Amino acid sequence: MERRVFIAVLLSFVVLYTYQTYFTPPPAPPGKAPAASSASPASSSSGGSAPAAAAMPAPAASAPAVAEPEAVALLGDSQSREITVETPTARIVFSNRGAQVLHWQLKKYRDTASELVDLVPSDVPGTEPHPFSLQAENPRDSARLNTALYRVTGDTNGVFDVTKAKDPLVFEFQDENGLAARKEFRFDATSYTLTATISARRGTSPLNPAIQWGPGLGDKGAASGGGSIFTGNAVAPPRVLLHRGGKVERLTPDKAAEAPVQQGPFRFIGVDDHYFVAFVVNDLNGSAEFKPLTLPGDNKTQRRLLAYTLKPAAPAQAIRFYVGPKQFDELQRLGPDYVRAIDFGTFAWLVVPLLGTLKWLYRFTGNYGWSIILLTIIINLVMFPLRHKSSVSMRKLQAVQPQMKAIQDRYSHLKMTDPGRQKMQEEVSALYKEKGVNPAGGCVPMLITLPVLWAFYSLLSQSVELRGAPFAAWIHDLSGSDPYFVLPALMGLTMFWQQKVTPTSADPAQQRVMMVMPVMFTAMMAFSASGVVLYWFVSQVWAIGQQYLTNWIVGPLPTLAKPPAPAARRAK
């Protein structure tokens, strides 16, 4: 019995000794942080003479993770709160936790639910960063800077009114470990720009953290724009937008995933969608990294977003951001290069005066639908002489079609490589000269008008001015498609009508092909912006009226004697 008691006492002593040695943390030496007393596991097994503190197994990676959250904030706030920045154009909501942006609402634009457009998505995972988050080289520093409560100066009871404030909005934080950060924001009361000056340090050493702009751009309502002839009603995903080396580059999320890091210097860089943009608008030397994000959902609800991280080459430099609509006048105030953020295409040089004219007409009509109609009429009046000349040439060409076909029939038995074909070309040229027909006369004037037509199409499909602009009756948004497809149907009918009254060749196969065009265009334009379809419909109505006028001026086609058949000529 005594032996069993002795063994039990001995085992109890071993258990207590083992627990105290391996599981109980040693007391910290006076005047030192607890992390300073850690030792490697190897020293605990080297011998019984080692002190208990040295035998404590504490992995090096876990010590800072435990010590960092316990660091006392020397400069900060005691509780989380929000600060609302009010500008004439935007309402921006900051949180003092991490000094990050929670909402970026535009006061002049509304989404499909009639709420203010918010360019900071509300449905992204909580692990994704918000605008103006910081990314330091040490992940623990990043986590601390983005979760700490910052002290805020410049606001009044949580509101920062840009029109009344004299000083900037400032967020500051510092803890007892020497980690500190300062974010200063200066807002422009007359535009969509702000200037951010961000710095961070540990002790006296600057950290130069990267500035993160979380996934964007905006909720689905911010990107709505009526689709296009290629995408239908689907919302196009945001793109990387940058100006480098005098050229503007636009990268889809897939292209951004292939080359996520872009090196500067940049004239501007950021992310845009169809109508809005969030980008840096002062010269920036450094790099930027882009990260695509796909939100779950079916084909209709699934969305793709883009997040980017700026890494300035120099620490604590003032960086100017533009966050708002791709409105020509607003971007032009920043400088001539910034209007290139709007994708007006090849004929951008022609779109600019057309846009100015459209906005000038809007001052009188107060309705962009009527402004489009008036501008369409003005454009067609300017192009009237060219179209008239083209119609006259086509009428003359149509008049000589029977004679030209007779010439072609006489040489139809010859192969295309036969030298005798040269004789046929000489006879056709002589016929054109005799009748005063220029075979290119019907095409060249129309080709000259194409840049104007394409420029006007680019204007209507890209201009944010048409977003949410009503016209009349059921057309409540000229940037969206016609909900009842009335305008596309009318456009298709007018195209068919125009094909019937326009002079064409006598070739039945070519005529059948031309009759298919109205059906194809109607299907292509069914989901296009109503403003584009309205313009096309008015243009077709004008073309029909002009063709009838040309036919009246030129008169009916001359009745030509049918050339004798080859057999009859031989009989003579």
ABEGO torsion letter per residue (X at the ends): XAAAAAAAAAAAAAAAAAAAAAABBBBBBBGBBAAAABBBAAAAAAEAABBAAAABBBBAAAAAAAAAAABBBABEBABBBBBBBBBAABBBBBBABGGBBABBBBAABBBAAGBBBBABBAABBAABBBBGBBBBABAAAAAAAAABBBBBBGBBGGBBBAAABABBBBBBBBBAAGBBBBBBBBBBAABABBBBBBBBBBEABBAGBBBBBBBOBEBAAAABAGEBAAAEABBBBBBBBBBBGGBBBBBBAAAAAABABBBOBBABBEBBBAABBBBBABBBBEBBBBBBBBBBEBAAABBBBBBBBBBBABBGBBBBBBBEBBBAAAAAAAEAAAAAABBAEAAAAAAAAAAAAAAAAAAAAGBAAAAAAAAAAAAAAAAAAAAAAAAAAAAAAAAAAAAAAAAAAAAAABBAABAAAAAAAAAAAAAAAAAGBBAAAAAAAAAAAAAAAAAAAAAAAABAAABGBBBBEABABAABBBAAGAAAAAAAAAAAAAAAABBBBABAAAAAAAAAAAAAAAAAAAABBAAAAAAAAAAAAAAAAAAAAAAAAAEBBBBBBBBBBAAAAAAX
